[in-house]
Amino acid sequence: MKLATLRDGSRDGQLAVVSRDLKSAHFASAIAGRLQAALDDWDFIAPQLEDLYQSLNDGKLRHAFEFDPRQCMAPLPRAFQWADGSAYLNHVELVRRARGADVPESLRADPLMYQGGSDDLLGARDPIVCASEEYGIDFEAEVAVVISDVPMGPSREKAAAAIRLLMLANDVSLRNLAPAELAKGFGFLQSKPATAFSPVAVTPDELGGAWDGGRVHLPLHVHWNDRPVGRAHAGVEMAFDFPRLVEHLCRTRQARAGSIIGSGTVSNSDPAAGFSCIAEARAREMLQGGEARTPFMASGDNVRIEMFDANGSSIFGAIEQSVVTGAAR
């Protein structure tokens, strides 16, 4: 099924089911008012949401209305946790090699992961607000999962079974702020502003054979200023699948329902796949013996991130954001 959170003037919005073709929706208030409430009691609530979803797809709901992604908040507008991995080693290797840094062998066996801010997650049409272009504004197109409760030290089977929903993400980075933060040894903070998510979150069964229990085997389409720049395949070069990322997160602690885990920038070694973040394009330019020529995002720039099924239908809806500088949201 497909779920969205629609604006209603509150911090957490109102849960709705969305039709498979993303054309209509119906509020789920009689079942669960918020997505977090559904995740907290998933085994009881999910079957009821599924019944509502099927009725919507069958055209049997009198109070269905046209789905408008502009009215969407993030599926979870604020979450208990947002932990972003770096599952695509090509991305790590490109960026590190470009700045002359080695790639430790440990990175091939143990995922990178950082903890991002989760108190203010953006809807798919919310702007990227940044004080200055000088910060080096970059998009990062990713896949993310939402999990149920996971105990500390889970088996792979428990980690896989905990995956409830999938989404797309734009994990915005401020590249010119990152080096100084990383040099302090405590990781990202100011260089990672609010993350945006796709209009809808979907249950794994919506992906059909493209979901193998740990990876999404479909390309991720990225347009920058209406020009196609990326079509990296999300499955083939994902070194650490989502169950492995869940295991990594929960090695020394439990995670609670509603935690979000990101894949990191989707990246392929074949340059023909383009790029899912500007930093990769710049890294390739530097590695070819020159200077980075591709600029970071400027005020008024836009980015679109979307994934399509085998029939060409949008699965999650599109993240469509524009950059606004020098203003507060």
C-alpha positions in Angstrom: 0.0 0.0 0.0 0.9 3.6 -0.3 0.7 6.1 2.5 1.1 9.9 2.7 0.9 12.6 5.4 -1.2 15.6 4.3 -1.0 19.1 5.7 -3.8 19.9 8.2 -2.1 22.8 10.1 -0.6 20.6 12.8 3.1 19.5 13.2 2.4 15.9 12.2 -0.3 16.2 9.6 -3.0 13.6 8.8 -2.4 10.1 7.5 -4.0 9.1 4.2 -3.9 6.1 1.9 -3.0 6.9 -1.7 -4.0 4.9 -4.8 -1.5 2.8 -6.6 -1.5 5.3 -9.6 -1.0 8.3 -7.2 -4.2 9.9 -8.5 -6.6 9.7 -5.5 -6.4 9.5 -1.7 -8.6 8.9 1.3 -8.0 10.0 4.9 -7.2 7.1 7.3 -8.4 9.0 10.4 -10.8 6.4 11.5 -8.0 3.9 11.6 -4.9 6.0 12.5 -4.6 9.7 12.5 -0.8 9.8 12.1 1.7 7.4 10.5 3.6 7.1 13.7 0.5 5.7 15.4 0.2 3.1 12.7 3.8 2.1 13.0 3.5 1.8 16.8 0.8 -0.9 16.4 1.5 -2.1 12.9 0.4 -5.7 13.1 -3.1 -4.5 14.2 -3.4 -1.3 12.1 -1.7 -2.3 8.8 -4.4 -4.8 7.8 -7.1 -2.2 8.2 -5.1 0.3 6.2 -4.6 -2.3 3.5 -8.4 -2.9 3.3 -8.9 0.8 2.9 -6.2 0.9 0.3 -7.8 -1.9 -1.7 -11.2 -0.2 -1.6 -9.6 3.0 -2.8 -8.0 1.3 -5.8 -11.3 -0.4 -6.6 -13.1 2.9 -6.6 -15.4 2.0 -3.7 -14.8 4.9 -1.4 -17.3 7.8 -1.5 -15.0 10.3 0.1 -11.9 9.8 -1.9 -10.3 13.0 -3.3 -7.7 13.9 -5.8 -4.1 13.4 -4.5 -2.0 16.5 -4.6 1.7 16.0 -3.7 2.0 19.7 -3.0 -0.1 19.1 0.1 2.3 16.4 1.4 4.5 16.7 4.4 7.2 14.1 4.8 5.5 10.7 5.4 7.0 11.1 8.9 7.3 14.9 9.4 9.3 14.3 12.6 10.8 10.9 13.4 12.4 9.3 16.5 15.5 8.7 14.4 17.1 9.4 11.0 20.3 7.4 10.5 21.9 7.6 7.0 24.2 5.0 5.8 26.7 5.0 2.9 26.0 1.7 1.2 27.4 2.5 -2.2 31.1 2.1 -2.1 31.6 3.8 -5.5 30.4 7.1 -3.9 32.7 6.8 -1.0 35.7 5.9 -3.2 35.1 8.7 -5.7 34.8 11.4 -3.1 37.7 10.2 -1.0 40.0 9.7 -4.0 39.2 13.1 -5.3 40.5 14.7 -2.1 43.5 12.4 -1.9 42.3 10.3 1.0 42.7 6.6 1.2 39.7 4.2 1.4 40.2 2.0 4.5 39.6 -1.7 4.0 37.3 -1.6 7.0 34.8 0.4 4.9 34.3 -2.6 2.7 33.2 -4.7 5.6 31.5 -2.3 8.0 29.0 0.4 6.8 29.5 4.1 7.3 26.5 5.7 9.1 25.8 9.1 10.6 22.8 10.3 12.7 21.0 13.2 11.1 18.4 15.6 12.5 14.9 14.1 12.6 12.9 16.8 14.3 12.1 18.7 11.1 11.9 16.5 8.0 10.7 18.1 4.7 7.9 17.3 2.4 8.7 16.5 -1.3 7.8 20.1 -2.5 9.3 22.0 0.4 12.1 24.4 -0.6 15.8 23.8 0.2 16.4 26.9 2.4 20.0 27.9 2.9 21.6 31.1 4.3 24.2 31.3 1.6 25.2 29.7 -1.8 28.8 29.8 -0.4 28.0 26.8 1.8 28.1 24.5 -1.3 24.5 23.3 -1.6 24.2 19.7 -3.0 21.4 17.2 -3.4 21.8 13.5 -2.6 19.3 11.1 -4.0 18.7 8.1 -1.9 16.4 5.3 -0.9 15.3 5.0 2.7 13.3 2.5 4.8 11.1 2.9 7.9 11.4 0.2 10.5 9.4 -1.3 13.4 10.9 -2.0 16.8 14.3 -3.8 16.5 16.1 -5.3 19.5 19.8 -4.8 20.2 22.0 -7.2 18.2 19.2 -8.5 15.9 19.7 -11.5 13.6 19.6 -10.7 9.9 16.1 -12.3 9.7 14.8 -9.9 12.4 16.4 -6.9 10.8 14.9 -7.8 7.4 11.4 -8.4 9.0 11.5 -5.0 10.6 11.3 -3.1 7.3 7.8 -1.7 7.1 8.0 1.1 4.4 10.3 2.4 1.7 10.7 6.1 0.6 13.0 8.2 -1.5 15.1 10.9 0.2 17.0 14.0 -0.7 19.7 14.2 2.0 20.9 17.8 1.3 24.5 18.5 2.0 26.4 21.7 2.5 29.7 20.6 1.0 31.8 23.6 1.9 30.9 23.3 5.6 31.6 19.5 5.8 35.5 19.5 5.8 35.8 21.7 8.9 33.2 19.7 10.8 34.8 16.3 9.9 38.2 17.6 10.9 36.8 18.1 14.4 36.2 14.3 14.6 32.6 14.4 15.6 31.0 14.2 12.2 28.2 16.2 10.4 26.0 18.7 12.0 25.7 22.1 10.4 26.7 20.6 7.0 23.5 18.5 7.0 20.3 20.6 6.9 16.8 19.2 6.8 16.2 16.1 4.7 13.3 15.8 2.3 11.3 12.6 1.5 9.0 11.4 -1.3 5.3 12.3 -1.2 4.4 8.7 -0.4 5.9 5.8 1.6 5.2 2.3 0.2 5.1 -1.2 1.7 7.7 -3.5 0.2 5.1 -5.6 -1.7 4.3 -2.5 -3.9 7.8 -3.0 -5.5 7.0 -6.6 -6.7 10.1 -8.4 -8.0 12.1 -5.2 -7.8 12.4 -5.7 -4.0 14.6 -8.7 -3.1 14.2 -8.3 0.7 17.1 -5.9 1.0 17.6 -3.9 -2.2 15.5 -2.1 -4.7 16.5 -3.2 -8.2 15.4 -0.1 -10.1 17.1 3.0 -11.4 16.8 6.3 -9.5 16.1 9.2 -11.9 17.6 12.6 -11.0 17.0 15.9 -12.9 18.8 19.1 -12.0 17.3 22.3 -13.4 15.1 20.1 -15.6 18.1 18.3 -17.2 18.6 14.5 -16.6 21.8 14.0 -14.7 21.4 10.7 -13.0 20.0 7.2 -13.6 22.0 5.1 -11.2 20.7 1.6 -10.5 19.8 1.3 -6.8 20.4 -2.5 -6.5 23.4 -3.7 -8.4 26.2 -1.8 -6.5 24.6 -1.5 -3.0 27.4 -3.1 -1.0 25.4 -3.1 2.2 21.7 -3.9 1.9 19.0 -2.6 4.2 19.0 -5.5 6.6 22.7 -5.1 7.0 22.2 -1.3 7.7 19.6 -2.2 10.3 22.0 -4.6 11.9 24.7 -2.0 12.0 22.4 0.6 13.6 21.2 -1.8 16.3 24.6 -3.5 17.2 24.7 -1.8 20.6 21.2 -0.5 21.1 17.6 -1.1 20.1 15.7 1.0 17.6 12.1 2.1 17.9 9.3 2.0 15.4 9.4 5.0 13.1 13.2 5.1 12.8 14.3 5.9 9.3 17.5 4.5 7.7 18.9 5.9 4.5 21.0 4.1 1.8 23.3 6.9 1.2 23.8 8.4 -2.3 22.8 5.9 -4.9 25.9 5.5 -7.1 27.2 3.3 -9.9 30.8 3.0 -11.1 29.7 3.4 -14.8 29.9 7.1 -15.6 27.1 6.6 -18.1 24.7 6.3 -15.1 25.4 9.9 -14.3 25.3 11.2 -10.7 23.0 11.3 -7.8 24.9 14.2 -6.1 27.0 17.0 -7.5 30.0 16.0 -5.4 30.4 12.9 -7.5 30.4 14.9 -10.8 33.1 17.2 -9.3 35.1 14.2 -8.0 35.2 12.7 -11.5 36.4 16.0 -13.0 39.2 16.2 -10.5 40.2 12.6 -11.0 40.5 13.2 -14.7 43.3 15.5 -14.0 41.6 18.8 -13.8 39.7 21.1 -11.5 36.1 20.7 -10.4 34.1 22.7 -13.0 30.5 21.7 -12.0 29.1 24.3 -9.6 27.0 23.5 -6.6 23.3 24.5 -6.5 22.4 28.2 -6.7 19.4 30.1 -5.6 16.5 29.2 -7.9 17.9 25.8 -8.9 15.6 22.8 -8.8 16.1 19.1 -8.3 13.7 16.2 -9.1 14.2 12.7 -7.8 11.9 9.9 -8.8 11.7 6.1 -9.3 9.5 4.2 -11.8 8.3 0.7 -12.0 8.8 -1.7 -15.0 5.7 -0.2 -16.6 7.0 3.4 -16.3 4.7 4.4 -13.4 6.0 6.5 -10.6 6.2 4.5 -7.4 6.8 7.1 -4.7 5.9 10.3 -6.5 8.6 12.8 -7.1 10.7 14.9 -4.8 10.7 18.4 -6.4 12.6 21.1 -4.6 13.9 24.5 -5.4 16.7 26.4 -3.6 15.9 29.5 -1.6 18.8 31.4 -0.1 19.1 34.1 2.5 15.7 33.3 4.1 14.3 31.3 7.0 11.6 28.7 6.5 
